[in-house]
Amino acid sequence: MYSKRDERFYLPGLGGHHLLSYDLKFVKKPYKPEFHEFQFRDIPQSLAYEYDLPELFCSSSRTEYLVESPSGEERFLIKWYADSNLVSKKVSYETQMFMVFREEETPEGKLMRYTDDIGDLCIFISKGGEAFCVQSSSFPFTNESFPGLLTNTIYFIGFGFSFYDLASKTTSSLQTPEESLLDGNAIPHWFPPSSS
């Protein structure tokens, strides 16, 4: 992820417990990435019971994404969990849940606090493109063909073509123009909004 605020590239490490950052100005020599370790806080106990987290963490495919709010004031780490199924000798994945952590800078380092409320924001994630974040109020309902964007929601392509409501922890499918959109070698992805 590129941070306009910090003018740095960030890359979450495997497992989402570490972060590498690269300074674009190449001020420090040698030109090595900086290493940051995350500390996680406030994961609710109710999630452990609802999802059987130890079992989910062991049996699921997990992918980590880092996104910055449009203002650059907030940064989120998203952990995407999907469960695999073997159907007709083909492995398919189904999204189980998302966990979102808001970054906080502390004297001890970067602290990641679990949240199920990102406010007026929505996050777009795909297996084939960069994750990004937009204000949902910037894209209101206009007509029946575009119902607008939902607040506090993750829109995703990859392990389904759906959106995930963070507050209710529910997934709803989006209609695709072609049933084969997610099949084959094509990797569809979201296009971030552009001011030009």
C-alpha positions in Angstrom: 0.0 0.0 0.0 1.3 3.5 -0.8 0.7 6.1 1.9 0.3 9.6 0.6 0.6 10.9 4.1 3.9 9.2 4.9 5.2 9.0 1.3 6.1 5.4 1.9 5.2 2.0 0.7 3.9 -0.4 3.3 3.8 -4.2 3.1 2.2 -6.4 5.7 4.2 -9.5 6.6 2.9 -13.0 6.6 0.4 -13.5 9.4 -0.2 -9.8 9.6 1.9 -9.3 12.7 4.7 -7.3 11.1 4.9 -4.4 8.7 7.7 -3.4 6.3 8.0 0.2 5.1 10.0 1.7 2.3 11.0 5.4 2.2 10.6 6.7 -1.3 13.1 9.5 -0.7 15.9 7.0 -0.1 17.4 9.3 2.6 18.7 6.4 4.8 21.6 4.2 3.6 21.7 1.3 3.0 18.2 1.3 1.4 16.6 -1.3 3.5 13.0 -1.5 4.6 12.1 -0.5 8.1 10.6 -3.3 10.2 7.5 -2.6 12.5 5.9 -5.1 14.8 2.2 -4.9 15.5 0.6 -5.4 18.9 -3.1 -6.4 18.8 -5.8 -5.3 21.2 -9.5 -5.5 22.0 -10.4 -8.7 20.1 -13.9 -9.4 21.6 -14.4 -12.8 23.4 -17.8 -13.1 21.6 -15.9 -13.6 18.3 -14.0 -16.6 19.8 -17.3 -18.3 20.7 -19.2 -17.3 17.5 -16.6 -18.4 15.0 -14.6 -20.9 17.1 -11.5 -18.8 16.3 -8.8 -21.4 17.1 -10.4 -23.8 14.6 -11.1 -21.1 12.0 -7.5 -19.8 12.2 -6.1 -23.3 11.7 -8.3 -24.4 8.9 -8.8 -21.2 6.9 -6.9 -19.4 4.2 -6.0 -16.0 5.4 -5.0 -12.9 3.5 -3.9 -9.5 5.0 -4.5 -6.1 3.4 -3.5 -2.7 4.6 -5.6 0.4 3.5 -5.5 4.0 4.3 -8.6 6.3 4.6 -9.1 8.9 1.9 -8.0 11.6 4.3 -4.8 9.7 5.2 -5.7 10.1 8.9 -6.6 6.4 9.5 -5.0 3.2 8.5 -6.6 -0.3 8.8 -5.3 -3.8 8.6 -7.8 -6.3 7.3 -7.6 -10.1 7.8 -9.7 -12.0 5.3 -10.6 -15.6 6.3 -11.9 -18.1 3.7 -12.7 -21.8 4.2 -11.9 -24.4 1.5 -14.2 -27.0 0.1 -13.5 -29.8 -2.3 -16.3 -30.0 -4.9 -15.9 -32.3 -8.0 -12.2 -32.6 -7.5 -11.9 -28.8 -7.5 -11.0 -26.7 -4.4 -13.3 -23.7 -3.9 -13.2 -21.1 -1.2 -16.0 -19.3 0.7 -15.4 -16.2 2.8 -16.0 -16.9 6.5 -15.2 -13.5 8.1 -13.2 -10.4 8.1 -11.3 -8.9 11.1 -10.5 -5.2 10.9 -7.9 -3.4 13.1 -7.4 0.3 13.3 -3.8 1.4 13.6 -2.7 3.6 16.5 0.7 5.1 17.0 2.0 4.7 20.6 5.4 5.3 22.2 5.8 1.5 22.3 5.1 1.2 18.6 2.2 0.4 16.3 -0.9 -0.8 18.1 -3.7 -2.5 16.1 -7.1 -2.2 17.8 -9.9 -4.5 16.7 -12.9 -2.6 15.4 -16.3 -3.4 13.8 -17.0 0.3 13.1 -15.1 2.2 10.4 -17.9 4.9 10.2 -18.7 6.4 6.8 -16.0 4.4 5.1 -16.1 1.3 2.9 -13.2 -0.9 1.9 -12.7 -2.6 -1.5 -10.6 -5.8 -1.6 -9.9 -8.1 -4.5 -7.5 -11.0 -5.1 -6.2 -9.3 -8.2 -5.7 -5.7 -7.3 -4.7 -3.2 -4.6 -7.1 -2.7 -1.7 -8.5 0.9 -1.2 -10.9 2.8 1.0 -13.6 5.4 0.1 -16.2 7.5 1.9 -19.5 5.9 1.2 -21.3 9.2 1.4 -19.3 10.3 -1.7 -21.3 7.7 -3.7 -24.9 8.1 -2.7 -28.0 6.4 -4.2 -28.7 7.9 -7.7 -31.1 5.5 -9.3 -32.2 1.9 -9.4 -29.1 0.8 -11.3 -26.7 2.3 -8.7 -28.0 1.9 -5.1 -25.0 3.7 -3.6 -22.4 2.4 -1.3 -23.1 1.1 2.2 -21.2 2.5 5.2 -19.1 0.3 7.4 -18.8 -2.4 4.7 -16.1 -4.4 2.9 -16.8 -5.1 -0.8 -14.8 -8.0 -2.0 -14.0 -10.1 -5.1 -12.1 -13.4 -4.9 -13.6 -15.7 -2.4 -17.1 -14.7 -3.7 -18.4 -11.5 -5.2 -20.1 -9.9 -2.2 -20.1 -7.3 0.5 -19.6 -7.9 4.2 -21.3 -5.7 6.9 -18.8 -5.2 9.7 -21.4 -4.5 12.4 -23.7 -7.5 11.8 -20.8 -9.7 10.4 -23.0 -10.8 7.5 -22.2 -11.4 3.9 -24.5 -10.5 1.0 -23.9 -11.6 -2.6 -23.7 -9.1 -5.4 -25.3 -10.0 -8.8 -22.8 -10.7 -11.5 -23.6 -10.1 -15.2 -22.1 -13.5 -16.0 -22.1 -16.5 -13.8 -18.6 -17.4 -15.0 -17.1 -14.0 -13.9 -15.1 -15.6 -11.1 -14.3 -18.9 -12.9 -11.3 -19.6 -15.1 -8.1 -17.7 -15.3 -9.6 -14.2 -15.1 -9.0 -12.3 -11.8 -11.5 -9.5 -11.6 -10.7 -6.5 -9.4 -12.1 -3.1 -8.3 -10.9 0.1 -9.9 -10.1 2.8 -7.4 -11.8 6.2 -8.0 -9.8 8.7 -9.8 -10.0 12.5 -9.7 -8.8 12.9 -13.3 
